[in-house]
Amino acid sequence: MAFTRSSHPGSAVSNEKRNGGLGSGSRSEKAQKQWSLQDFEIGKPLGKGKFGRVYLARELKSKFIVALKVIFKEQIEKYKLHHQLKREMEIQTNLRHPNVLRLYGWFHDDDRIYLILEYAHGGELYRQLRKTGHLGERQAATCFSYAEDDIVRFVKSLGSWFANSYIASLTQALAYCHEKDVIHRDIKPENLLLDHEGRLKIADFGWSVQSRSKRHTMCGTLDYLAPEMVENKAHDYAVDNWTLGVLCYEFLFGVPPFEAESQTDTFRRIMKVDLRFPSTPHVSSEAKNLIIRLLVKDSSKRLSLQKIMEHPWIVKNADPSGTCSKFNP
């Protein structure tokens, strides 16, 4: 049963480490709350993946709207993902940033695991990119309005009003994650959501790791992998900086920079940093400079997150609030 949206995520939610609390109540009551499916009214499906589905849901007592991610235990067993799922939940539960999707809590029954997530009304950024082709520079730098039909008309009509603030928002979120020793390792449009204000949210922490030491696991999505990961070398936080360069390029040109006919060719282009800029659409030299300074093979020479925020293209275009007002460019 679908229902109308009655509230946006806000301070009414209190997160506990294992079973998050929603709505009103004392701290001790929230801490002892054991969630079950009976606590929620299930609405329309929001999406599905290899391991489960996501539904719009409303917590019955508080009327608070959430996204309920349902994961099938059978699939977790089959693909031996216990450790990865546990790590994802532990990392995301403890992150508090405006551009990171909240995980409020979780529970399970005999067959399924349920994650209680912040509801991002605007859906996947990937879907919006597919509709619009690419973003204008200021949007790639910050954000979207959230009504889907309006988004398409708005982006196409304003053109260069957009690309930069998204990069600024992501940079701030990743700086926060890195301060918490979290490397995301799989930033891509499918893992970025938009809330009711058009604010960008990093959503999927399935490949994230919390560690101060270099890692060796090759993971993530091919088009967004840094050279050190493609070459199976040790990697650190700088892989996320590389991904910002890939996303900036994709936001502005509509395709990832190293996309090729075959996986082998994509690997080769990444390792060589075979970076080419199409003649259309027109992109400023400042935007290209940021991309070039992020897509550097030597990870130690990539632009730092702090330097990204100080880059002329970001300073010139980004909306510091990280949100998008529909008629206020």
VENZI-V773465 format. One record per residue. N is the residue number from 1. RES is the residue in one small letter. SS is DSSP state (helix for helix, strand for strand, loop for the rest). Layout:
n={N	N}
res={RES	RES}
ss={SS	SS}
//
This chain:
n={1	2	3	4	5	6	7	8	9	10	11	12	13	14	15	16	17	18	19	20	21	22	23	24	25	26	27	28	29	30	31	32	33	34	35	36	37	38	39	40	41	42	43	44	45	46	47	48	49	50	51	52	53	54	55	56	57	58	59	60	61	62	63	64	65	66	67	68	69	70	71	72	73	74	75	76	77	78	79	80	81	82	83	84	85	86	87	88	89	90	91	92	93	94	95	96	97	98	99	100	101	102	103	104	105	106	107	108	109	110	111	112	113	114	115	116	117	118	119	120	121	122	123	124	125	126	127	128	129	130	131	132	133	134	135	136	137	138	139	140	141	142	143	144	145	146	147	148	149	150	151	152	153	154	155	156	157	158	159	160	161	162	163	164	165	166	167	168	169	170	171	172	173	174	175	176	177	178	179	180	181	182	183	184	185	186	187	188	189	190	191	192	193	194	195	196	197	198	199	200	201	202	203	204	205	206	207	208	209	210	211	212	213	214	215	216	217	218	219	220	221	222	223	224	225	226	227	228	229	230	231	232	233	234	235	236	237	238	239	240	241	242	243	244	245	246	247	248	249	250	251	252	253	254	255	256	257	258	259	260	261	262	263	264	265	266	267	268	269	270	271	272	273	274	275	276	277	278	279	280	281	282	283	284	285	286	287	288	289	290	291	292	293	294	295	296	297	298	299	300	301	302	303	304	305	306	307	308	309	310	311	312	313	314	315	316	317	318	319	320	321	322	323	324	325	326	327	328	329}
res={m	a	f	t	r	s	s	h	p	g	s	a	v	s	n	e	k	r	n	g	g	l	g	s	g	s	r	s	e	k	a	q	k	q	w	s	l	q	d	f	e	i	g	k	p	l	g	k	g	k	f	g	r	v	y	l	a	r	e	l	k	s	k	f	i	v	a	l	k	v	i	f	k	e	q	i	e	k	y	k	l	h	h	q	l	k	r	e	m	e	i	q	t	n	l	r	h	p	n	v	l	r	l	y	g	w	f	h	d	d	d	r	i	y	l	i	l	e	y	a	h	g	g	e	l	y	r	q	l	r	k	t	g	h	l	g	e	r	q	a	a	t	c	f	s	y	a	e	d	d	i	v	r	f	v	k	s	l	g	s	w	f	a	n	s	y	i	a	s	l	t	q	a	l	a	y	c	h	e	k	d	v	i	h	r	d	i	k	p	e	n	l	l	l	d	h	e	g	r	l	k	i	a	d	f	g	w	s	v	q	s	r	s	k	r	h	t	m	c	g	t	l	d	y	l	a	p	e	m	v	e	n	k	a	h	d	y	a	v	d	n	w	t	l	g	v	l	c	y	e	f	l	f	g	v	p	p	f	e	a	e	s	q	t	d	t	f	r	r	i	m	k	v	d	l	r	f	p	s	t	p	h	v	s	s	e	a	k	n	l	i	i	r	l	l	v	k	d	s	s	k	r	l	s	l	q	k	i	m	e	h	p	w	i	v	k	n	a	d	p	s	g	t	c	s	k	f	n	p}
ss={loop	loop	loop	loop	loop	loop	loop	loop	loop	loop	loop	loop	strand	strand	loop	loop	loop	loop	loop	loop	strand	strand	loop	loop	loop	loop	helix	helix	helix	helix	helix	helix	loop	loop	loop	loop	helix	helix	helix	strand	strand	strand	strand	strand	strand	strand	strand	strand	loop	loop	loop	strand	strand	strand	strand	strand	strand	strand	strand	loop	loop	loop	loop	loop	strand	strand	strand	strand	strand	strand	strand	strand	helix	helix	helix	helix	helix	helix	loop	loop	loop	helix	helix	helix	helix	helix	helix	helix	helix	helix	helix	helix	helix	loop	loop	loop	loop	loop	loop	strand	loop	loop	strand	strand	strand	strand	strand	strand	loop	loop	loop	strand	strand	strand	strand	strand	strand	loop	loop	loop	loop	loop	strand	strand	helix	helix	helix	helix	helix	helix	helix	helix	loop	loop	loop	loop	helix	helix	helix	helix	helix	loop	loop	loop	loop	loop	loop	helix	helix	helix	helix	helix	helix	helix	helix	helix	helix	helix	loop	loop	strand	strand	strand	helix	helix	helix	helix	helix	helix	helix	helix	helix	helix	helix	helix	helix	helix	helix	helix	loop	loop	strand	strand	loop	loop	loop	loop	loop	helix	helix	helix	strand	strand	strand	loop	loop	loop	loop	loop	strand	strand	strand	loop	loop	loop	loop	loop	loop	strand	strand	loop	loop	loop	loop	strand	loop	loop	loop	loop	loop	loop	helix	helix	helix	loop	loop	helix	helix	helix	helix	loop	loop	loop	loop	strand	loop	loop	helix	helix	helix	helix	helix	helix	helix	helix	helix	helix	helix	helix	helix	helix	helix	helix	loop	loop	loop	loop	loop	loop	loop	loop	loop	helix	helix	helix	helix	helix	helix	helix	helix	helix	helix	loop	loop	loop	loop	loop	loop	loop	loop	loop	loop	loop	loop	helix	helix	helix	helix	helix	helix	helix	helix	helix	helix	loop	loop	loop	loop	helix	helix	helix	loop	loop	loop	helix	helix	helix	helix	helix	helix	loop	helix	helix	helix	helix	helix	helix	loop	loop	loop	loop	loop	loop	loop	loop	loop	loop	loop	loop}
//
